[in-house]
Amino acid sequence: MSKIRDYVPIVGESTIEELFLLAERLKGKIIQNINSTAVGGGVAEILIRMLPLLQDLGVNASWGVIKGDEKFFHITKKMHNALHGVDASIGRDELDYFIDVNRQNTQEIMADADILFIHDPQPIALVEQKDTLGRKWIWRCHIDFTNPKKDVWDFLKNYIERFDCAVFSAPAFSRPLAIRQVLISPSIDPLSEKNRELSDDLVNGICERFNIDRGRPVITQISRFDYLKDPVGVIRAYKMVKKHLDCQLVLAGGGATDDPEGMKVLEEVHREAENDPDIFVLFLPPGSDIEINALQRASDIVLQKSLREGFGLTVAEGLWKGKPVIASAVGGIPLQIAHKYSGILTHSIEGTAYWIKQLLNEPEYAAKLGVNGREHIKYNYLITRHIRDYLLLFLSLYEQKDIVSL
C-alpha cells in the first residue's frame, strides 16, 4: 500500500507538507466513513485507497459498511435511479423498510466517532441517531442530482437537512437546502493498481489472454454493467463505426454488491453483441485493477457513454493514461473534459460514432487530446487534492466562520 510521501514525485513536496499541517490540526478527532458496500463502485474504490493515506498522515479515520438484504438493495437501486431522473415507483411500505434497515444498522456507528461521514442514500437514515449521539455529521452525495424525481428527493431531503453539511461532486448537483453545501470532486489514485505505470510486456500479455489484437484499433469502455452506463448504446455506436473502419470494442467491468440489476444488463449486452468476434464483453471479478489498467493502456480510444453520471472516474483514469476520451456531457464529466481540448463530449450514439471515426482517422489530434487530458487530471483530480479538501472540510466543522471555498 502506498505511503503519502510516495506522491512527492508526482505532486511535489510542498503539497504533501501542507497535508501534514492540516492533519495535525485534526489530532484527537475520530472520523468514521459509512457506506453500503466494501466492493465495487467508486465510493468503495476511493475509500480503500484514501483511508490508509489519511492514517499515514496521522488522522484517525475508519470505515463501516451497513448490511442489507436483497429487498433493501432493490429499493435503494430504485432510489438511485429516481435520483438520476429515471421513473421509478417507490411505495410507502418500501420507504418504511428502507428506514427500518437503517435503524437495524445503528450498531455500525462508532460510539466514540467525532465525525460521521455518510456516503450516498443507502445509509442516510442513520442520521436519526444524531440527537442521541451528538457529534458532527456529513452527508456525501456521489451521484448525479441534476434532475431528481421530486417524491424521492423530498423523502431524502428530510434526512439531509439533519446533517451539518452536504457534499456534492459538481455544481449542477447542488439543491436548495437549509444546511451548508460544499463542492468536492472525487479523484483517482495515480499509484493504485488501476492507474500506475505498466510495462508493455504486461499490457501485451493481458491483451493476449483476452484475445484482443493490438495490431488493430481498440475502443474501450470500463464500467460496471448498469443501464445508466449505456453499454448497449456503446455497441450501437461501434456498429456504426465498423461499417467504415476496422476496429475492436472492449466492454469491461463488474458489478457492485448493492446493485442487483447488473446480470440483467449483462445479458442484454451479450444479445446486442450478436456474437461479433471483435466485441469483447468482459465481466471482471473484484480485484481486476491491473487488467483494467492494461485494457485502458492498450486502447486507442476510451469511452464513457453514460446516460447519467455522478462524476465518472473512468474518464479521469483514461485521461491520466494519456488516452483520447470520448464521453457523454452528463454529471461531472464536463468538469474533466474541455471539449476538443482535453477530450470529446458527446450527446448521442450518432455523435459518439462520429467522433470515434474522427479520432481514428486523425491520430495526431487524438494524441494531443490525451496529452492535454493527462495534465488536466494531474492538477485537478488526483487523490492528494481530494484528501486536502476533506481535511479542510473536517476542520471547518469546528470553525465558526464559513469556508468560502475548498
Secondary structure, DSSP 4 states (H G I P E B T S, - for coil): ---GGGGHHHH-HHHHHHHHHHHHTTTT-EEEEEES-SSSSHHHHHHHHHHHHHHHTT-EEEEEE----HHHHHHHHHHHHHHTT------HHHHHHHHHHHHHTGGGS-TT-SEEEEESSTTGGGGGGHHHH-SEEEEE--S--SS--HHHHHHHHHHHTTSSEEEESSGGG----SSEEEE----B-TTSTTTS---HHHHHHHHHHTT--TTS-EEEEE--S-GGG-HHHHHHHHHHHHTTS--EEEEEE---TT-TTHHHHHHHHHHHHTT-TTEEEEEPPTT-HHHHHHHHHT-SEEEE--SS-S--HHHHHHHHTT--EEEES-TTHHHH--BTTTBEEESSHHHHHHHHHHHHH-HHHHHHHHHHHHHHHHHHSBHHHHHHHHHHHHHHTT-SSPPS--
